[in-house]
């Protein structure tokens, strides 16, 4: 087989497109915050120190949800350090990334920035070095109207109305040996239960995320989720999943097929959560919060001990190529195809650190290649996600065996059809889409993120080397849509239905 065939039918769907699938992540790590989203004195920064060029790119990217302040950072963080007058805030050692943290940017600045980008917060609490009381106090500061110690302090800091933060992470990667204040599954499960209970006493409307395993390859994967959820199942709404996909840690085919691993992880976490529900006799069904995912050459990182004590150092500033954009596109497709059980997803991180947006201090901001599949999917995935029936050629991989060269998802919104497709292969892929179950399709467009050089990157000197471009040759003949997908590419096919 040298071509792919898809069948679409509006009677078969995954579910609605969830707004929170298009999330990002801002952690106090490297230059994500300082000289990333926040740089007082920059030509494009306002009096609040927020870089307007980064705000504009974040809005263009379509980010709907932002997780903050970590990540590993949160497990040694004292949230009180990041509120109130900046001149009175202490400088601390961040043990996660061996950085000097000035706390010039904290909760109040983050919420101001979030209003500018028009996104929803996902706030993490420290369950590493701190616990129930500090988590409860933070909810009171952020969400209680007034008349109490912490809510009145917020008002004193110039924020009269509650922030109303709905979604909260109960710690971060607590099974990771690198985590400050790490826990066993039993220890964390009990702590998560008690923290959730206290937080809900302050604000009953919270949505809470329990920490799942740090990644699929850690020895605790599966058993960790099962034990943790037996303790706190009834108090939480989501279980988290994290994973990074390494372009240099294995073969090229393995990297291009990374979404297979994401799919396996999602299905494994869901199976474990549903097992616990059955064991407890609960009719409640948890969703997955895949709140850290991206492409990262993690095998090249020397670990925290390789770092020196600095403020906002240049660390893990990945430069992405076209192949990385194709993989990111396939990961987004996987999230769409599991949106019935994945309720939140956050690409890590937003600026500079393994990020779609790069900046220079005092200089420009630009879009990396991985910016484009995210922006196109966030802009055009609307309405209902259709369950695509596909046949496609296979490619051999060492890690996953035979994998289809095509990854695809489709959405239907009133009179608009959008098909998202990644060609993982090294040759052009003809695609035929059977539209018999749909109304007549017209006004077809095909946009692709591709390049003759799959190693092409966007840089400060050449920021527009790789951009979405119109592709030729796509056509509709009655109830059949045909197109050719370039090698190693992300593609968006759109049509109007009448």
C-alpha positions, 0 to 999 in steps of 0.5 A: 500500500502506497496511499492512505484511505480515511472514512468519516461519518458524523454518527461516530464521534469521540466527543466534543473538543475540550477547550483545555486541551490547548494548554501551556506551562509556565515554570520558574525554570531557566528563562521561561519567566525571567526574560521570557514572559517577564522582562522589566525594561524591555522595549515591548514591556509595559510598566508591569514588566510583561513582554507584550510581544510574548503576550501577542504570540501566546494569544496567536498560538491559541493557548487556553490554559496555563499551568503554574508555577511548576513543575519541579520548582513548586515542591520547594516553593513558598507561595507567600514569597511571590505576593505583595510589594516586589521590593519586600520579597525575599530572594531564595534558592530554588533547589529544583533547578539550582537557580537564584529566585528573586520572586520578582514574578509571583502569583499576582503577576502571573494572574495579571499576565493571564488576563492579558493572554485570556487563558485559565490558570491551573495552579500547583500547590507544594506538597513536597516541603509543605502540606495541607495548611499551606495549600489551604492558605493559598486557596483562601488567598486566591479565592475567598472574597474577604474578611479573613487573614489571607483574603484580606492580605490579597485585598491589601495587595491591591486585588479586591476581587478573588481570582477564582482559580478553579483547577489545582494540581496537588503537587508535582511528580511526587514519585520522582527521586529528583523531587524535593520532598518526594513521597511513597504512593501511600504517603502521597495518596494520604496527603493528597486526600487531606489537602484536597479535603481542606482545599474544598472546605475553603472552596467547594467548586475546585477541580483537583488533579492528583499526581500520576507517575512522573512518566511511563518508563519509571518503575512506579508507573501503574502501581503508583496510580493505583495506590494513590487513587485508592486513597484519594479517588473520591476527592479528585477529578483528574490524574496527571500524566507527563511525558517527553519525547526525545529526538536523539535518544533513539532511532529517527523512526522511533522519534517520529512514532512518539505518539504511539507511546503517548497513546499507550500511556493515556490508555494505561492511566485510564485503565488503572483509574477505572480499575480503582473505580470498580474496586471502590464501587464508584460510578465516578470516572476520572479524566487524565490531565496530561499537563506536561508533554513536549519534544525534548532532547532529555538524554543530552541534559546532564541533570540538576547537578550539572547546573551552577547557581544562577538567576534565569540561566540559559538551560534546555533551550531546544531548537526545533526542526520540521521533524519536531513539528511533525511529532508535536502535531501527532501528539496533538492528534493523539490528545484529540482522539482521546478527548473523551477521557483527556480533559486537560493538556499542557505543553511544557513550556511556553517560552525559551525552555523546550518552548514554542516561543523563543526570546532574547533579552532586550531583543525579539521574540519568534515562533519555533517550528512547533508553534505552528501545529499547535496554533493551527490545531487550537484555531481550527479544532472545533465542535465534535471530534470524529472517530476516523477509520483509517488504513495507511502504509506502515513503517518499521520502528525498533521500539513500537514495531510496525506503525502507520505512517499517517496520524490523523484526527478530524473535527466537525463544527456546524458547516466546517470540517477540519482534518489534521494529518501527520505524514511520518514517512520520508515520501509523499503520501497520497490520501483519499478521504471518503465523505459519503456520510457528510453533506456536500463539501466545498471551499477546500484548503490544504495548509502544511508545515513542511520543508525539503530539509526536515532539519530546518529551524527558525532562529533569531536571524531567520525567524520565518524559515519554517511557516505554514504554507498553502499546498497544491493539488487537494481536490474534492470530487463528489464525495471524495477528497484527495490530497498529497501530504509532503514527507515528514509534515503536519497538515490541515485540510479544511472544507465547508459543508453545505 
